[in-house]
């Protein structure tokens, strides 16, 4: 007899809320939501509205229709305090009214922290997907490092994407930690089944940047490096995927005005289109955490435009390099890979499964249901 059937016989109903607000949360939490749905559990998708427009294509691709959407103000350029206070109040109101038995959050965003905090205030247990990531520096990434540490103080269950993340939680004294891999691979595998990967007409390097702590360094470091690289290597294209953040667009504005022929700028891209772009690139320069996880599975080397990363296992496995944020260091790192293509070829033959084999969400479902069945933090009637 399943956990849900046992609860029905005892007059209980298991109601689970998956709370997501940003594109990465949608991508990484959807497989868990899907598993719960297929297990015939009453699961609700809660959209916080943090990236309200940016997730529309994901809702279409994954066929997600939010059951609840937070009513956030449309004030531009909100401070972190303003956004966080709105998210906390909206989550608190929803949880008080609907009384979920469990709240599942993912990652380290403002949505993640405030939903977990609201659940804690309402004595609702929290399951944290992608738990345990650490750089050890509260300024890098900012404010995500603090967010993820605080969620670990709240969560009843921690689903870790790597051994390193698991070990971090053990060192901090947290319990109920499970090594399951990263659910981003679950979504990536599903996406790869629906797209065609082709050889690009011209070799290109894919570049993305968006982290808050890097905003001032994009123009002076990354953009300047790309300009020099494009002039040095006219046979290569340098494709910059612009983030929707106006500050990121502004940081690349001077480079864009130069109109250098082999520097391409892309704005809105669907999830499948971006996966295809990653798969067809020679290699990737990025400060994105998600790309550090996806690229190895695609056989692509990553140059990390950051001074620290919480995903140290990709570096230890030889699948990524931390190149910092200075112009010359970026140039030298990119030039080395262009001039020594055998390095990228070696990477393609490396292990791609450091974040699992695409079955993380099924493990999460099994652990969650088993834990609920035996835990004292059982669902309310």
Order of alpha helices (4+ residues) and beta strands (2+ residues): alpha-beta-alpha-beta-alpha-beta-alpha-beta-alpha-beta-alpha-beta-alpha-beta-alpha-beta-alpha-beta-alpha-alpha-beta-alpha-beta-alpha-beta-alpha-beta-alpha-alpha-alpha
